[in-house]
Amino acid sequence: MRLTLANIITLLRLLLLVPALYFLLNDQRWLALSFLGAVLLGDMLDGALARLRNEVSALGKVLDPAVDKIVFASVMATLVVLGDLHWITLAAFVLLQIIVVVGAILWFKEEKSPPSARPLGKIASFLLSAGLLMAILHPVFHIFYYNWVVYGGMILMYAAGFDYLINLIHVLKGTSQEKSLRSKPKIRAEEGR
């Protein structure tokens, strides 16, 4: 498994997260936003590059959403520490990610390739990103409705997670049906002897 240019950009997003969080914790919100802007730009760029260069890979399908979740959780945790976000929002996000990770483990256990991102998940990520950026800017511009944008993003994330789990159930049922179909002809063949 080799690293593609898109995978390298995805990993660079993690590195850019460190100074973003540092500046956010030290109330240098504009510097934090500039680094987070680079992280978001990298998120758009890595997927576009992978498709353009025909380098969409199983690693990229796992790495990109994993980095997205790390970015979201880290920014949320920092905003909780700063008092700009309620801890329940972070807890709800982490709970959803635990459920998704368990689903991913079951998915890979069946030796299936990782699913591609679905539109609902992309919309949820966009809305949650917008809400978190508003939360960062709240002390500067007094954006009081940012919590509602974050909550809307979380609701859509849960809907996307539910969609993912339904898809997982279909995959697991399909696999178990295939296994039972493969074993039935053997039994019938033995009965005919």
N, C-alpha and C positions, 0 to 999 in steps of 0.2 A: 504494500500500500504506500504510494508516494504522495507527498504533499504537492498539491497544485497551487498555482498563484492565488486562486480564490481561498484555499485553506490557509495560506500564509496571511492573507488580509484578515481573515477571521481571527487568527491568533493575535495579530497586531491590535485588533480591537480590544482584546483582553489587556494588553500592555497599556493602551491609551486610557483604560478605565482607572488605573492606579492614580495618575495625576488628577484626573477628574474628581475622584473621591477626596483626594487630599485637599484640593482647592475648595471643594464644597464644604468640607469639615472646617476649613479655616475662613469661611465666610467670604471667599473670593468667587462669588457665583458666576461672574462673567467669564473668568478663566475656566471654571468648571464646565460652563456651557460650551465653551469653544472645544474642549476635549471631548465632551459628550456629543457635540455636533460631528466631530471626526469619527466617533464610534458609530453613530447612526449612518453617516455617509458610507463608512466601511461596510455596514450591514447591507446597504443597497448595492454597493459596488461588488461585493464578493459573489452574490447570487447572479447578478447580471453577467459578470465575467465568466462564471462557471458555465452559464448557458451559452454565451457568445463563443467561448472557446471549446464548447462541447466537452467540458470537464466536470459535469455533474457526477459526483461520486457518492458512494455509501458513507465514506468518512465525512464528506461535506454535509450530507443530510443529517448527520448526527451532531457534528461539531458546531454548525451554524446555530441551530436552535439551542444547543447547550450554552453557547456563549451568550445568546440573547437572554436566557434565563438567569445566568450569572450577572449580567449587566443589570437587568431589572431588579433582582433581589438585592444587589449591592447598593444601587441607588435608593431603593425603598428603605433598606436598613439605615442608610445614612440620613435620609429624610426623617425617619422615626427618631433617631438619635437627636437630630436638630429640632424636633418637635413640630415639623411641618407635615407629618403624615401619621395617622393613627396606627398603632402596632397591629391591630386586627387586620388591616389591609395587607401587611407583610405576612402575617400568619396564614391568611386565606390564600395568598400567592404561593407560599411554601407548601401548603397542604396540596394544592392542585399539582404542583411540580412533583411531589412525592407520588401521587396517583399516576401521573404520566410516566414517571421513571419505572414504576412497577409494570405498567402496561408495556413500556418499551422492552423491558426484560422478557416479558412473556412473548412479545412479538419476535424478538431475536431468538428466543428458545425454539421457536417453530421454524427457524432458519429462513425467515422472510426478510427481504430487503426493507430498509426503513421507508416509511411513507413520505411522500412529498408534502410540502407545506400546503395547507388548504386555505382558500380565500378568507374564511371566517377567522382563522388564526392570524392571518396577516392584518386584517382590519382591527382585531383586538389588540395586536401589538402596536399598531399605529396609534390607536386611541389611548392606550396606556402610556406610550411614549410621550404623546402630547400632554397628557395629564401630569406626568412626572416633570416635564419641562416647565409647565405652568407652576407646579409646586416649587420648583427651584427659583422661578422668577417672582413668586408671590411676595416675598418681602420687599422687592424693588417696585413692582407695579400693583401690588394689592389685588391680585387675582383671586377673589374669594370663592369662585365656583370651581377651582381646580379639583377639589375633592370629588365633585360629581363626574368630572371627566375621567378621573382615575377609577371611580366605581363603575362607570359605564364600560371602561376597558376591562375591568375585572369580570363583570358579568359576561361580556363577550368571550373572555378567555375561558370561563367556565363552560360556556356553550360550545366553544371550540374543543375543549377537553372532553366534553360529553360526546361530541361528534367523533373524536379520536377513539374513545372507548367503544362506541357502537361499531366503528370500522374494525377495531381490534377483535371484537366478539365475532363479527362475520368472518374474519380471517381465521380465527381459532376454530370456529365451527366448520368452516370449509376444509381446514386441514384434518380435523378429526373425522369428517365425512369421507375424505379421500382415503384415510387410513382404514376405515371400516369397509369401504368399497374394495380396497385391495385385499383385505383379509377374507371377505365373503367368497370370492371366486375360488380361493384355495380350498375352502371348506366344501363348496359344492363339487369341486373336482375330486376331492377325496371321497365324497359320498357316492359319486358315480362309479367308483372302482369296485 
